[in-house]
């Protein structure tokens, strides 16, 4: 694809002749002579002179730059469109594979792809243009919307609802029984989980993540929420729209999460916690109480980032402080001894 054609597709201002044939996108350091690179920070401008890229995506023209430039309003936004132009096209086999099992009471649109070894149980409803990958299992009376993609070995248990345009990557499980027990007669007894899970439209789940079914009602993941790999979301959690959850996040039961909340890596919550809209939990932060809307927190227990950083600065100086306290103690002992001798 010619650079000039890419400029048209991105609605970018082209600086240069644009006649290079572009085969892909790469970093400034690694881009070859037929690839585009991109500049997301001014601090990397100096590295452009060392790049062999055919052109660069920028948000404002770069002076003294020998390569062609595509000037856009937002490099991050344009990069999404640019990468889509060169995204590998993986063709799924159409229709239902002969080794897949679709129960007769299931309703599967004729445009749906069902991979080898997959199982679709009684009462399941699958919407148009959805892809069910190899060895997936869809439980009874679950509904899956249109244009979804379930990669290989995904399990969706019974009575779950998957919206439109959802992605669930390999080996993830939706709707398993939650970790809810009561100690009765000297033993931990499992509490029945009779609810389900709802993934609203545009939810994306990474690999090896688990979202447990509710005891009653539904565990709810709000529209547009993106969940990374190795994330655990417990029974009856309710999340708002467009949340982000990085790897190793763990959200305990009945936590209520607002819209646009960000969970950094290995962060999470104890049970029955409320987290307000737009809150940010830093890496390894654990919310044990209410987090206010827009608040950024760190630590265990999670608390306001400014307060936590002040505490950490004190922690770093503890060895010196301990040494000073020890020295002060010795001085006090000497003063007390001198005072006693005078008496």
C-alpha positions in Angstrom: 0.0 0.0 0.0 1.4 3.4 -1.0 2.2 5.9 1.7 -0.1 8.4 0.0 -3.0 5.9 0.1 -2.4 5.4 3.8 -2.4 9.2 4.3 -5.8 9.3 2.6 -7.2 6.5 4.8 -5.9 8.2 8.0 -7.0 11.7 6.8 -3.4 12.8 7.5 -1.4 15.6 6.1 1.3 14.1 4.0 4.8 15.7 4.0 6.8 14.1 1.2 6.0 12.4 -2.1 4.3 9.4 -0.5 5.3 7.0 -3.3 6.9 4.4 -1.0 5.2 1.0 -0.8 4.5 0.3 2.9 4.3 -3.2 4.2 3.9 -2.7 7.9 4.4 -0.7 11.1 7.2 -0.9 13.6 9.1 1.1 16.3 11.6 3.8 15.4 14.5 1.5 16.2 13.2 -1.6 14.4 11.3 -0.3 11.4 12.8 -1.3 8.0 12.8 0.6 4.7 9.3 -0.4 3.8 7.7 0.2 7.2 6.2 3.2 9.0 7.2 4.2 12.5 5.5 6.5 14.9 6.4 9.3 17.3 4.5 9.5 20.6 6.8 11.8 22.5 9.1 14.7 21.6 12.0 13.1 23.5 12.3 10.5 20.7 12.7 13.1 17.9 16.5 12.7 17.9 16.2 9.0 17.3 14.5 9.5 13.9 17.8 10.3 12.2 19.0 6.8 13.1 15.9 5.1 11.8 15.6 3.4 8.4 11.8 3.7 8.3 10.1 4.8 5.1 8.0 7.4 7.1 6.8 8.5 10.5 3.4 9.2 12.1 3.5 12.4 14.0 1.1 14.9 15.6 3.0 17.9 14.3 5.7 18.4 11.6 9.2 17.5 12.6 11.9 19.9 11.3 15.0 18.5 9.6 13.4 15.1 9.1 14.5 13.2 6.0 11.7 10.7 5.9 8.1 11.3 4.8 5.7 12.4 7.6 2.0 11.7 8.2 0.7 14.5 10.4 -2.5 13.6 12.4 -4.4 15.1 15.3 -3.6 12.1 17.6 -0.9 9.6 17.1 -2.4 7.1 19.5 -5.8 7.2 17.7 -4.3 7.1 14.2 -2.0 4.2 15.2 -5.1 2.1 16.0 -6.4 2.7 12.4 -2.9 2.2 10.9 -2.3 -1.1 12.6 -5.7 -2.3 11.5 -4.6 -1.8 7.9 -1.9 -4.3 8.4 -3.6 -6.7 10.8 -3.2 -10.4 9.8 -6.3 -11.8 8.3 -7.1 -15.1 10.0 -9.8 -17.0 8.2 -12.0 -19.2 10.3 -13.6 -22.2 8.7 -17.3 -21.3 7.9 -20.2 -23.2 9.4 -20.3 -25.9 12.1 -17.3 -28.3 12.1 -18.3 -31.9 11.8 -16.8 -32.7 15.2 -18.7 -30.0 17.0 -21.9 -30.9 18.9 -24.8 -28.5 18.7 -27.9 -29.7 20.7 -31.1 -29.6 18.7 -32.8 -27.0 20.9 -30.0 -24.6 20.5 -30.5 -21.6 18.2 -27.4 -20.8 16.2 -27.5 -18.3 13.4 -26.5 -19.6 10.0 -23.6 -17.2 9.8 -22.0 -18.5 13.0 -18.7 -20.4 12.9 -18.4 -23.3 15.4 -14.9 -24.9 15.6 -13.8 -28.5 16.0 -14.7 -30.1 19.3 -17.0 -27.3 20.5 -20.1 -28.1 22.5 -23.3 -25.9 22.4 -25.9 -27.1 25.0 -29.7 -27.1 25.0 -31.4 -23.7 24.8 -28.3 -21.7 23.8 -28.8 -18.8 21.5 -25.9 -17.5 19.3 -26.3 -14.3 17.2 -25.0 -13.6 13.7 -21.4 -13.5 12.7 -20.1 -14.9 16.0 -17.1 -17.3 16.1 -17.0 -20.1 18.6 -13.5 -21.5 18.6 -12.2 -25.0 18.9 -13.1 -27.0 22.1 -15.3 -24.2 23.5 -18.2 -25.2 25.8 -21.4 -23.2 26.0 -23.8 -24.2 28.8 -27.6 -24.5 28.8 -29.8 -21.4 28.1 -26.8 -19.1 27.6 -27.2 -16.3 25.1 -24.3 -14.9 23.0 -24.9 -11.8 20.9 -23.7 -10.9 17.4 -20.1 -10.5 16.1 -18.5 -12.1 19.2 -15.3 -14.1 19.2 -14.7 -16.9 21.7 -11.2 -18.3 21.2 -10.2 -21.9 21.9 -11.2 -23.7 25.1 -13.4 -20.9 26.4 -16.1 -22.1 28.8 -19.3 -20.2 29.3 -21.5 -21.9 31.9 -25.3 -22.1 31.9 -27.7 -19.1 32.1 -25.1 -16.5 31.2 -25.6 -13.5 28.8 -22.8 -12.4 26.5 -23.6 -9.1 24.6 -22.7 -8.0 21.1 -19.1 -7.5 19.9 -17.6 -9.3 22.9 -14.2 -11.1 22.8 -13.2 -13.9 25.2 -9.7 -15.1 24.7 -8.4 -18.7 25.1 -9.0 -20.7 28.3 -11.1 -18.2 30.1 -14.2 -19.2 32.1 -17.4 -17.3 32.5 -20.0 -18.4 35.0 -18.3 -20.9 37.2 -19.6 -21.3 40.8 -18.4 -18.5 43.0 -16.1 -19.1 46.1 -18.9 -18.8 48.7 -19.0 -21.1 51.7 -20.6 -21.2 55.2 -19.0 -23.0 58.1 -21.8 -25.4 59.3 -21.4 -28.3 61.6 -17.7 -28.3 61.5 -17.3 -28.1 57.7 -17.2 -25.5 54.9 -20.4 -26.0 53.0 -20.8 -24.5 49.5 -23.6 -21.9 49.1 -25.6 -22.6 45.9 -24.9 -20.0 43.2 -28.1 -19.8 41.3 -27.5 -16.6 39.4 -25.5 -15.9 36.2 -23.1 -13.6 34.5 -23.8 -10.7 32.2 -21.1 -9.3 29.8 -22.5 -6.2 28.2 -21.7 -5.1 24.7 -18.0 -4.6 23.8 -16.5 -6.4 26.8 -13.2 -8.0 26.1 -11.7 -10.7 28.4 -8.1 -11.8 28.1 -6.7 -15.4 28.5 -7.0 -17.5 31.6 -9.4 -15.1 33.4 -12.4 -16.1 35.4 -15.7 -14.4 36.1 -17.8 -16.2 38.7 -21.6 -16.6 38.6 -23.7 -14.8 41.2 -25.4 -16.4 44.2 -28.6 -14.6 43.0 -29.1 -12.1 40.3 -26.0 -11.6 38.1 -22.4 -10.7 38.2 -22.3 -7.8 35.8 -19.4 -6.5 33.6 -20.4 -3.1 32.1 -20.2 -2.3 28.4 -16.8 -1.5 27.0 -14.9 -2.9 29.9 -11.5 -4.5 29.1 -10.1 -7.3 31.3 -6.5 -8.5 31.0 -5.2 -12.1 31.4 -5.2 -13.9 34.8 -7.9 -11.8 36.3 -10.4 -13.1 38.9 -13.8 -11.4 39.3 -15.9 -12.9 42.1 -19.6 -13.6 42.5 -22.1 -10.6 42.4 -19.5 -8.0 41.4 -21.0 -5.1 39.5 -18.8 -3.0 37.3 -19.7 0.1 35.4 -18.9 0.9 31.8 -15.4 1.2 30.2 -13.3 -0.1 33.1 -9.8 -1.4 32.7 -8.4 -4.3 34.7 -4.7 -5.3 34.2 -3.2 -8.7 34.9 -3.6 -10.4 38.3 -6.4 -8.1 39.4 -8.7 -9.8 41.9 -12.1 -8.3 42.8 -13.9 -9.9 45.7 -17.6 -10.6 46.0 -20.3 -8.0 45.8 -17.9 -5.2 45.1 -19.5 -2.3 43.2 -17.3 -0.6 40.7 -18.2 2.7 38.9 -17.7 3.7 35.3 -14.2 4.2 34.0 -12.4 2.7 36.9 -8.8 1.6 36.3 -7.2 -1.4 38.2 -3.5 -1.6 37.7 -1.6 -4.9 37.9 -2.3 -7.1 40.9 -4.6 -4.6 42.5 -8.1 -5.5 43.8 -10.6 -5.2 46.6 -12.0 -6.9 49.6 -15.6 -7.9 49.5 -18.6 -5.5 49.5 -16.4 -2.5 48.7 -17.7 0.5 46.7 -15.3 2.1 44.1 -16.5 5.4 42.6 -16.5 6.5 38.9 -13.0 7.3 37.5 -11.0 6.0 40.4 -7.6 4.6 39.8 -6.1 1.7 41.9 -2.3 1.6 41.5 -0.3 -1.6 41.2 -0.9 -4.0 44.1 -3.4 -1.5 45.8 -6.2 -3.3 47.7 -9.4 -1.4 48.4 -10.7 -2.4 51.8 -13.1 0.5 52.1 -14.9 3.0 49.9 -12.9 4.7 47.2 -14.2 8.1 46.2 -15.0 9.0 42.6 -11.8 10.2 40.8 -9.5 9.2 43.6 -6.1 7.6 42.9 -5.0 5.2 45.6 -2.0 3.0 46.4 -1.0 0.5 49.0 -2.6 -2.1 51.3 -5.0 -0.9 52.6 -5.4 1.4 49.6 -5.3 5.1 50.5 -4.9 8.4 48.7 -1.8 8.4 46.6 -0.3 11.6 48.1 -0.6 10.2 51.6 0.8 6.9 50.6 3.8 8.4 48.8 4.6 10.5 51.9 4.5 7.4 54.0 6.8 5.6 51.6 9.3 8.4 51.8 9.4 8.0 55.6 9.8 4.2 55.2 12.8 4.7 53.0 14.5 6.8 55.8 13.7 4.3 58.6 17.3 3.0 58.9 18.7 6.5 59.4 15.9 7.5 61.7 16.5 4.3 63.8 20.2 5.2 64.0 19.4 8.7 65.1 16.9 7.5 67.8 19.6 5.1 69.1 22.1 7.9 69.3 19.6 10.1 71.1 18.9 7.3 73.5 22.6 7.0 74.3 22.9 10.8 74.9 19.9 10.7 77.2 21.5 7.9 79.1 24.7 9.9 79.6 22.7 13.0 80.6 20.8 11.0 83.2 24.0 9.4 84.5 25.6 12.9 84.8 22.5 14.2 86.6 22.5 11.2 89.0 26.2 11.7 89.8 25.6 15.4 90.7 22.9 14.4 93.1 
